[in-house]
Amino acid sequence: MIHILLNSIALDPNRWSEEKIAYFRLDQFLDRVAKVGFHFIEVWQYHISRVTESEIRNYHEIADYLGLAFPVIGMYPALHFSGRGRQTELDKVERLFSYAKLLGADVVKTFVGAQGSGQISDSEYLSSVEFMQEILDLANSYDLMITGETHPDTLFDSIESCTKFRKAIDCESFKVCFQPFDFCSTEKAISDYRVLISDVIHVHYQGQKDGRMELLANSDLDYRKLTAELIKQQFSGKICIEFVKNCVVADPKDFDIKAVLENAMLDRDFIVNTLKESGTVDFVY
């Protein structure tokens, strides 16, 4: 069964700001997400990391009432720290794990560190491996699955670095969130997916054309072909719409959540129609 999700990161204009202070509270748009027909949300870390446990419980109650679920929480840890910085980071991870459980999540999608594979020192790399192993042990105690997202400026910034780090971790519960490295090349996206396929349980979609956010149907990368490859390879995990047309604005005050949700709905319908064309896939959204 494929689940189609909307990422709450698409609904916040401050996601690329240095402070990462959410412009909207999570409860400010849940009703609007439900009204356009989504039922599953991947939650951006900064929509929940600065709130209280009481607020988290309130979000869950609102979601239940609206028929929404939060199966995935996003997380962006720095893995290379040592000493007090490492403990502070681990405390943040554990707090997020506790919130994930309160929200009913079963997967925590994770950036594999905050440094690219070409910039990190040997000692920092070793520290990153050890810290990820600690995170995985902690996730296991919370009954959570960890996925590492293929993404620039992390230790999953290429097929080679991803393969190297996964081999160093050597943990069956460490899975992959696949996001194309190149949003222009359909062939590379499909080729890369095939290399990682055995551990991919989560896929991120974002339409781009000429370096700008666009509808999936008009993207430089042919998401119809990528989706067809997922179907061919019997993918049965989560497809998440991460960013959508009109979600990037210069000034947060210019953010039009209505337009963004309408475009997210068009992207979802594109995915649904592509899945329907196969006639062989069960899915929910």
ChimeraX attribute file (.defattr): number of C-alpha atoms within 10 A of each C-alpha:
attribute: neighborCount
match mode: 1-to-1
recipient: residues
	/A:1	12
	/A:2	19
	/A:3	17
	/A:4	23
	/A:5	26
	/A:6	29
	/A:7	25
	/A:8	25
	/A:9	24
	/A:10	24
	/A:11	28
	/A:12	25
	/A:13	24
	/A:14	22
	/A:15	20
	/A:16	11
	/A:17	9
	/A:18	7
	/A:19	9
	/A:20	14
	/A:21	17
	/A:22	21
	/A:23	15
	/A:24	14
	/A:25	15
	/A:26	19
	/A:27	16
	/A:28	10
	/A:29	15
	/A:30	20
	/A:31	15
	/A:32	15
	/A:33	24
	/A:34	16
	/A:35	12
	/A:36	13
	/A:37	12
	/A:38	22
	/A:39	21
	/A:40	24
	/A:41	26
	/A:42	25
	/A:43	26
	/A:44	24
	/A:45	22
	/A:46	23
	/A:47	22
	/A:48	21
	/A:49	18
	/A:50	12
	/A:51	12
	/A:52	11
	/A:53	15
	/A:54	8
	/A:55	14
	/A:56	19
	/A:57	14
	/A:58	14
	/A:59	20
	/A:60	18
	/A:61	14
	/A:62	15
	/A:63	21
	/A:64	13
	/A:65	10
	/A:66	16
	/A:67	14
	/A:68	20
	/A:69	18
	/A:70	24
	/A:71	20
	/A:72	28
	/A:73	28
	/A:74	25
	/A:75	25
	/A:76	17
	/A:77	19
	/A:78	19
	/A:79	27
	/A:80	22
	/A:81	17
	/A:82	14
	/A:83	7
	/A:84	9
	/A:85	13
	/A:86	16
	/A:87	13
	/A:88	12
	/A:89	17
	/A:90	20
	/A:91	12
	/A:92	14
	/A:93	19
	/A:94	15
	/A:95	13
	/A:96	20
	/A:97	25
	/A:98	14
	/A:99	20
	/A:100	25
	/A:101	17
	/A:102	15
	/A:103	23
	/A:104	14
	/A:105	22
	/A:106	19
	/A:107	24
	/A:108	24
	/A:109	24
	/A:110	20
	/A:111	24
	/A:112	28
	/A:113	24
	/A:114	17
	/A:115	22
	/A:116	17
	/A:117	20
	/A:118	11
	/A:119	12
	/A:120	16
	/A:121	12
	/A:122	9
	/A:123	9
	/A:124	16
	/A:125	19
	/A:126	15
	/A:127	17
	/A:128	25
	/A:129	20
	/A:130	16
	/A:131	24
	/A:132	23
	/A:133	17
	/A:134	13
	/A:135	19
	/A:136	20
	/A:137	15
	/A:138	16
	/A:139	21
	/A:140	13
	/A:141	10
	/A:142	15
	/A:143	14
	/A:144	20
	/A:145	17
	/A:146	25
	/A:147	26
	/A:148	24
	/A:149	28
	/A:150	25
	/A:151	19
	/A:152	16
	/A:153	17
	/A:154	25
	/A:155	32
	/A:156	27
	/A:157	19
	/A:158	19
	/A:159	15
	/A:160	11
	/A:161	17
	/A:162	22
	/A:163	14
	/A:164	14
	/A:165	18
	/A:166	18
	/A:167	10
	/A:168	13
	/A:169	16
	/A:170	11
	/A:171	12
	/A:172	8
	/A:173	15
	/A:174	17
	/A:175	22
	/A:176	24
	/A:177	26
	/A:178	25
	/A:179	20
	/A:180	25
	/A:181	17
	/A:182	13
	/A:183	21
	/A:184	18
	/A:185	14
	/A:186	18
	/A:187	14
	/A:188	15
	/A:189	21
	/A:190	19
	/A:191	15
	/A:192	18
	/A:193	22
	/A:194	14
	/A:195	12
	/A:196	16
	/A:197	17
	/A:198	12
	/A:199	16
	/A:200	22
	/A:201	18
	/A:202	24
	/A:203	23
	/A:204	19
	/A:205	23
	/A:206	23
	/A:207	25
	/A:208	21
	/A:209	16
	/A:210	10
	/A:211	11
	/A:212	12
	/A:213	18
	/A:214	21
	/A:215	21
	/A:216	28
	/A:217	17
	/A:218	13
	/A:219	20
	/A:220	19
	/A:221	23
	/A:222	18
	/A:223	23
	/A:224	18
	/A:225	15
	/A:226	19
	/A:227	19
	/A:228	17
	/A:229	16
	/A:230	20
	/A:231	17
	/A:232	12
	/A:233	13
	/A:234	14
	/A:235	21
	/A:236	17
	/A:237	17
	/A:238	24
	/A:239	24
	/A:240	23
	/A:241	26
	/A:242	21
	/A:243	27
	/A:244	30
	/A:245	23
	/A:246	20
	/A:247	23
	/A:248	22
	/A:249	13
	/A:250	9
	/A:251	9
	/A:252	13
	/A:253	9
	/A:254	11
	/A:255	18
	/A:256	15
	/A:257	18
	/A:258	13
	/A:259	14
	/A:260	19
	/A:261	24
	/A:262	16
	/A:263	20
	/A:264	29
	/A:265	19
	/A:266	17
	/A:267	24
	/A:268	23
	/A:269	15
	/A:270	17
	/A:271	21
	/A:272	15
	/A:273	12
	/A:274	17
	/A:275	20
	/A:276	13
	/A:277	11
	/A:278	12
	/A:279	8
	/A:280	11
	/A:281	15
	/A:282	11
	/A:283	15
	/A:284	13
	/A:285	17
